[in-house]
Amino acid sequence: MDSTLIIYGPTLASLLYDLSQYDRDLFGLFFGRKISQKNVSVSDKSEKTTTLSTTNVIQSYYCFVFDYDQFIDKQGTLNTKLLADLIQKRSISNSQEVIGLWRYRRNSPLRPSVLELHIYRQLNLFLSKLSSKPSQYYFALFTSESLSNNSTESIDYKVMSIDFELEKYEAIELQISNLKNTSTDEFKEFQSFSSLQQKLFQNTTVENIPPLFIQNVENSFHKSLKNINSVINEISQKSRELVNLEKQIQKLKKK
């Protein structure tokens, strides 16, 4: 199934402005609409082929600022009850559903940490239980650094989708679109790429990379993903044990 991720320019601009106002790391959610469409193509042999495509449109976002500790505890466990209430309010007021999770941290590489993957995995499992049909949820990383004697701030980002069961990682292209279509090309929908990716491939082309090197990199990545998945499972188990231990302590205190 083909999937596209779009965010409106004003929504992204508002998010980036909000990120610049805080001097700490932040978590948040993307809300919007998922539009599914069936595409039917007919070949020269009159054979019909039907494909399903989904367009995910980010229309708004929610930032865990003052209520972060209420939604996510020190072990990185999501408060699913509060999360369900938040999702229900958004669904009723704006007819929006969760598109994915986002994370902002300063002066750091665009690689998800174990804690972030742990939270992202919990969100995927929780939303999958709420939905009657399989759906794809995204994880976006934002980072910033100050340039030119702190007079300029550069913000980079990466969007990804991870299937933990299949241990499959996929980098997602985020399309930025204005609210209205115009006849002027520069104001139409355009694609945005992280400057870090541009720097990485500036002096390198695919043709110059040996196939064996690419295969080794992919194998290393999948091996690392398996190790991370194992650590996440262990953290989840320890978190459950800690919760049970705290309950037992509370019971002993009441006696």
C-alpha positions as CSV (number, residue, x, y, z in Angstrom):
1,M,0.0,0.0,0.0
2,D,1.4,3.4,-1.0
3,S,1.4,6.0,1.7
4,T,2.1,9.7,1.6
5,L,2.7,12.1,4.5
6,I,1.8,15.8,4.0
7,I,2.0,18.8,6.4
8,Y,0.6,22.2,5.7
9,G,3.2,25.0,5.6
10,P,1.6,27.2,8.3
11,T,1.2,24.1,10.6
12,L,4.9,23.3,10.2
13,A,5.9,27.0,10.7
14,S,3.8,27.2,13.9
15,L,5.5,24.0,15.2
16,L,9.0,25.3,14.5
17,Y,8.2,28.6,16.2
18,D,6.9,26.8,19.3
19,L,10.0,24.6,19.4
20,S,12.2,27.7,19.4
21,Q,10.5,29.0,22.4
22,Y,11.6,26.2,24.8
23,D,15.0,25.4,26.0
24,R,14.3,21.8,26.8
25,D,13.4,18.5,25.0
26,L,9.8,18.0,24.0
27,F,7.5,15.2,23.0
28,G,4.2,15.6,21.1
29,L,1.6,14.1,18.8
30,F,0.6,14.9,15.2
31,F,-3.1,15.0,14.5
32,G,-4.9,15.1,11.1
33,R,-6.7,13.0,8.6
34,K,-6.0,9.7,6.8
35,I,-7.5,9.6,3.3
36,S,-7.6,6.2,1.6
37,Q,-8.2,5.8,-2.1
38,K,-8.5,2.9,-4.5
39,N,-6.7,3.2,-7.8
40,V,-7.8,1.0,-10.7
41,S,-5.5,0.7,-13.7
42,V,-6.3,-1.3,-16.9
43,S,-3.5,-2.9,-18.9
44,D,-3.3,-3.5,-22.6
45,K,-4.6,-7.0,-22.0
46,S,-7.7,-5.5,-20.3
47,E,-6.5,-6.8,-17.0
48,K,-7.6,-4.6,-14.0
49,T,-5.2,-3.9,-11.2
50,T,-6.4,-2.3,-8.0
51,T,-4.0,-0.6,-5.6
52,L,-4.8,1.2,-2.3
53,S,-3.1,4.5,-1.5
54,T,-3.3,6.4,1.8
55,T,-2.6,10.2,2.2
56,N,-1.8,11.2,5.8
57,V,-2.4,14.9,6.2
58,I,-1.0,16.6,9.4
59,Q,-3.4,19.4,10.3
60,S,-2.4,20.1,13.9
61,Y,-0.1,19.0,16.7
62,Y,-0.1,18.7,20.5
63,C,2.9,19.4,22.7
64,F,3.5,17.7,26.1
65,V,4.9,20.7,28.0
66,F,3.5,21.1,31.4
67,D,1.6,17.8,31.4
68,Y,4.5,15.6,30.2
69,D,4.8,13.8,33.6
70,Q,1.1,13.0,33.5
71,F,1.3,11.3,30.1
72,I,4.8,9.7,30.3
73,D,6.4,8.5,33.6
74,K,10.1,8.3,34.4
75,Q,10.3,4.7,33.0
76,G,8.8,6.0,29.7
77,T,5.5,4.3,30.2
78,L,2.5,5.9,28.5
79,N,-0.6,6.8,30.5
80,T,-3.0,5.3,28.0
81,K,-6.1,6.5,29.9
82,L,-5.1,10.2,29.5
83,L,-3.9,9.5,26.0
84,A,-7.3,8.0,25.1
85,D,-9.1,11.1,26.6
86,L,-6.9,13.5,24.5
87,I,-7.5,11.5,21.3
88,Q,-11.3,11.4,21.9
89,K,-11.4,15.2,22.5
90,R,-9.5,15.8,19.3
91,S,-11.8,13.4,17.4
92,I,-14.9,15.1,18.7
93,S,-13.9,18.7,18.3
94,N,-11.8,18.6,15.1
95,S,-12.6,15.2,13.6
96,Q,-8.9,14.4,13.7
97,E,-7.0,11.3,14.5
98,V,-3.4,10.6,15.5
99,I,-0.9,10.6,12.6
100,G,2.2,10.0,14.7
101,L,4.6,11.0,17.4
102,W,7.2,13.7,17.3
103,R,10.3,14.5,19.4
104,Y,12.4,17.6,19.7
105,R,15.9,17.8,21.2
106,R,18.7,20.3,20.8
107,N,22.2,19.6,19.4
108,S,21.7,15.9,19.0
109,P,21.9,13.4,16.1
110,L,18.8,12.4,14.2
111,R,18.8,8.9,15.6
112,P,16.0,7.6,17.9
113,S,17.1,6.7,21.4
114,V,15.9,3.6,23.2
115,L,13.5,5.6,25.3
116,E,12.0,7.2,22.2
117,L,11.6,3.9,20.4
118,H,10.0,2.5,23.6
119,I,7.4,5.3,23.7
120,Y,6.9,5.0,19.9
121,R,6.3,1.3,20.2
122,Q,3.8,1.7,23.0
123,L,1.9,4.3,21.0
124,N,1.7,2.0,18.0
125,L,0.4,-0.9,20.0
126,F,-2.2,1.3,21.8
127,L,-3.4,2.9,18.6
128,S,-3.6,-0.4,16.8
129,K,-6.0,-1.7,19.5
130,L,-8.2,1.4,19.1
131,S,-8.4,1.1,15.3
132,S,-10.4,-1.5,13.5
133,K,-8.1,-1.6,10.5
134,P,-4.3,-1.7,10.3
135,S,-2.7,1.8,10.0
136,Q,0.7,3.3,9.7
137,Y,1.9,5.8,12.4
138,Y,5.0,7.9,12.0
139,F,7.8,9.1,14.2
140,A,9.4,12.5,13.5
141,L,12.7,13.7,15.1
142,F,13.6,17.4,15.2
143,T,16.9,18.9,16.3
144,S,18.3,22.4,16.3
145,E,21.7,24.1,16.6
146,S,22.7,27.8,16.8
147,L,24.8,29.2,14.1
148,S,26.7,32.5,13.4
149,N,27.2,33.6,17.0
150,N,23.8,32.4,18.1
151,S,22.1,34.8,15.7
152,T,20.7,32.0,13.5
153,E,19.1,28.7,14.5
154,S,19.1,25.7,12.1
155,I,16.4,23.1,12.5
156,D,16.8,19.6,10.9
157,Y,14.3,16.8,11.0
158,K,13.8,13.2,10.0
159,V,10.6,11.2,9.7
160,M,10.5,7.4,9.9
161,S,8.2,4.5,10.3
162,I,9.2,1.3,12.1
163,D,7.5,-2.0,12.0
164,F,8.7,-3.7,15.2
165,E,7.3,-7.1,14.4
166,L,8.9,-7.3,11.0
167,E,11.9,-5.3,12.3
168,K,11.6,-3.0,9.3
169,Y,12.7,0.6,9.2
170,E,11.6,3.0,6.5
171,A,12.6,6.7,6.1
172,I,9.6,8.8,5.1
173,E,9.6,11.8,2.9
174,L,7.6,14.7,4.4
175,Q,5.8,16.8,1.8
176,I,5.1,20.4,2.7
177,S,2.0,21.9,1.2
178,N,0.4,25.4,1.4
179,L,-3.2,25.7,2.3
180,K,-4.3,26.8,-1.2
181,N,-3.3,25.9,-4.7
182,T,-2.1,28.8,-6.8
183,S,-1.1,29.2,-10.4
184,T,2.4,30.1,-9.3
185,D,4.8,27.2,-9.2
186,E,6.8,28.2,-6.2
187,F,3.6,28.3,-4.1
188,K,2.5,24.8,-5.1
189,E,3.3,21.7,-3.2
190,F,7.0,21.1,-2.8
191,Q,9.2,18.5,-1.2
192,S,11.5,19.2,1.8
193,F,14.7,17.4,2.6
194,S,16.8,17.6,5.7
195,S,20.0,19.6,5.3
196,L,21.9,16.8,7.0
197,Q,20.8,14.4,4.2
198,Q,22.0,17.0,1.6
199,K,25.4,17.2,3.3
200,L,25.7,13.4,3.5
201,F,25.0,12.9,-0.3
202,Q,26.6,16.2,-1.5
203,N,29.8,14.5,-2.7
204,T,28.5,11.0,-3.0
205,T,26.4,9.2,-5.6
206,V,24.8,5.8,-5.5
207,E,26.9,4.7,-8.5
208,N,30.1,5.3,-6.5
209,I,29.1,3.1,-3.6
210,P,30.0,-0.6,-3.8
211,P,27.0,-3.0,-3.6
212,L,28.8,-5.0,-0.9
213,F,29.2,-1.9,1.3
214,I,25.5,-1.1,1.0
215,Q,24.6,-4.7,1.9
216,N,26.9,-4.6,5.0
217,V,25.4,-1.3,6.1
218,E,21.9,-2.7,5.8
219,N,22.9,-5.9,7.6
220,S,24.4,-3.8,10.4
221,F,21.3,-1.7,10.7
222,H,18.9,-4.6,10.9
223,K,21.2,-6.3,13.5
224,S,21.2,-3.0,15.5
225,L,17.4,-2.8,15.2
226,K,17.1,-6.4,16.6
227,N,19.3,-5.4,19.6
228,I,17.3,-2.3,20.2
229,N,14.1,-4.3,20.0
230,S,15.4,-6.7,22.6
231,V,16.4,-3.8,24.9
232,I,12.9,-2.3,24.5
233,N,11.3,-5.6,25.4
234,E,13.5,-5.9,28.5
235,I,12.7,-2.3,29.5
236,S,9.0,-3.0,29.2
237,Q,9.3,-6.1,31.3
238,K,11.3,-4.2,34.0
239,S,8.7,-1.4,34.0
240,R,5.9,-3.9,34.6
241,E,7.9,-5.5,37.4
242,L,8.6,-2.1,39.0
243,V,4.9,-1.2,38.8
244,N,4.0,-4.4,40.6
245,L,6.7,-3.8,43.2
246,E,5.4,-0.3,43.9
247,K,1.8,-1.8,44.3
248,Q,3.1,-4.3,46.8
249,I,5.0,-1.6,48.8
250,Q,1.8,0.5,48.9
251,K,-0.2,-2.5,50.2
252,L,2.5,-3.1,52.9
253,K,2.3,0.6,54.0
254,K,-1.4,0.4,54.5
255,K,-1.1,-2.6,56.8
